Amino acid sequence: MPRKRKLLAQLSALQSNSSVPPFDALENLNTTPDGDSSPKSSKYFAIEKKSSSQLEADFFNQPCISLAKSFLGQILVRKLPDGRELWGRIVETEAYLGGEDEASHSKGGKQTQRNAAMFMKPGTLYVYQIYGIYFCVNVSSQGEGAAVLLRSLEPLQGLDAMRELRSASRKGSPKLLKDWQLCNGPSKLCQAFGIDKAFDQRDLTQDAAIWMVPGPDPPQEEEVVATTRIGIGNRGEWAQKPLRFYLRGNKFVSVVDKKTEREMAAVGHFPCS
């Protein structure tokens, strides 16, 4: 796939000019079935300092909707305790606007121990648990209690490690996951990247185990679909607001809204496919 090859080539060039900091292993995360935490040999992992191209505080310090759109095309990087790195391009997000947003965990401006990260400085991770099993990861933005849910990634590097982590989290299904199934949903993303509650309130601009770098191929405005959020239940008008954003035509998106895409094409936002 030409676009994929181009992106991976640009990614390789980015890595060859960048580096990441050492990381103290998380005691509660094993990334190999036998518990072996020794570094794996790869040209990508012989690195010592953090990337100079890492997204800094100014990037995250923008309004929630703007940040949700700006995340598309950026790359999330996760350094595992054994030294392996996972890279994924963000292809789908949702904006949660804080107090006025009936679907937000901070609706009404209520701050709790659980949602405290939503009120912290932009770039702070907010990780919460759903169904008592799965995790979702958000990033705080400008605005009291506002944050962006990272909903889907396009896996770029470390896919074998992602499969190991997903398999460890799945029960009863030995079936090998396809690439597009690894991170096409918020809880899948967290499983594949080894993100759990221990990451709550971490700073993406300072953390040694997780950060973001600029994507080499930023999407154009006409490539972005704006539609309703997923799984927020009966929240009145807020259930219908177009606060989910994804890259049109990207097969790693969790849920495609064909109706909205047709409507956007009809008014000339992008050509029909």
DATA-V138906 format. One record per pair of residues at least 12 apart in sequence whose C-alpha atoms are under 7 Angstrom apart, sorted by the first residue. I is the first residue (numbers start at 1). GAP is how many residues later the second one is. Records with the same first field share a line. If there is no record, write none. Layout:
# DATA-V138906
I: GAP, GAP
This chain:
# DATA-V138906
7: 209
8: 148
10: 206
11: 205
18: 32, 33, 34
19: 28, 29, 30, 31, 32
20: 27, 28, 29, 30, 31
21: 27, 28, 29, 187
22: 26, 186
23: 58, 185, 186
24: 57
25: 56
26: 55
31: 130, 133, 134
32: 132
37: 44, 45
38: 44
39: 43, 44, 45
40: 43, 44
45: 38, 39
53: 160, 161
54: 158, 159, 160
55: 150, 157, 158, 159
56: 149
57: 66, 148
60: 62, 63, 81
61: 61, 80, 81
62: 79, 80
63: 78, 79, 80
64: 31, 33, 77, 78, 82, 83, 84
65: 30
67: 74
68: 25, 26, 27, 80
69: 176
71: 19
72: 18, 19, 20
73: 16, 17, 18, 142, 144, 145, 146
74: 15, 16, 139, 140, 141
75: 12, 13, 14, 15, 137, 138, 139, 140
76: 12, 13, 14, 135, 136, 137
77: 133, 134, 135
78: 115, 131, 132, 133
79: 130, 131
80: 129
85: 73
86: 71, 72, 107
87: 68, 69, 70, 71
88: 65, 66, 67, 68, 69
89: 64, 65, 66, 67
90: 62, 63, 64
91: 61, 62, 63, 155, 156, 162
92: 58, 59, 60, 61, 153, 154, 155, 161
93: 55, 56, 57, 58, 151, 152, 153
94: 54, 55, 56, 57, 135, 149, 150, 151
95: 52, 53, 54, 148, 149
96: 50, 51, 52
97: 49, 50
98: 45, 46, 47, 48
99: 46
101: 137
102: 133, 136
103: 129, 132, 135
106: 39
109: 36
117: 84
118: 22, 27, 28, 29
119: 25, 26
120: 20
121: 19
122: 18, 19, 20
123: 16, 17, 18, 80, 81, 82
124: 15, 16, 77, 78, 79, 80
125: 12, 13, 14, 15, 74, 75, 76, 77, 78, 79
126: 12, 13, 74, 75
127: 69, 70, 72, 73
128: 69
134: 53
135: 52, 55, 61
136: 50, 51, 54
137: 12, 13, 53
138: 12
150: 36
151: 34, 35
152: 31, 32, 33, 34, 37, 100, 101, 102
153: 30, 31, 36, 99
154: 29, 98
162: 20, 30, 31
163: 14, 19, 29
165: 26, 27, 29
166: 25, 26
169: 22
180: 71, 72
184: 68, 69, 70
185: 69
222: 47, 48
223: 24, 25
224: 21, 22, 23, 24
225: 20, 21, 22, 23, 36
226: 16, 17, 18, 19, 20
227: 15, 16, 17, 18, 33
228: 12, 13, 14, 15, 16
229: 13, 14, 15
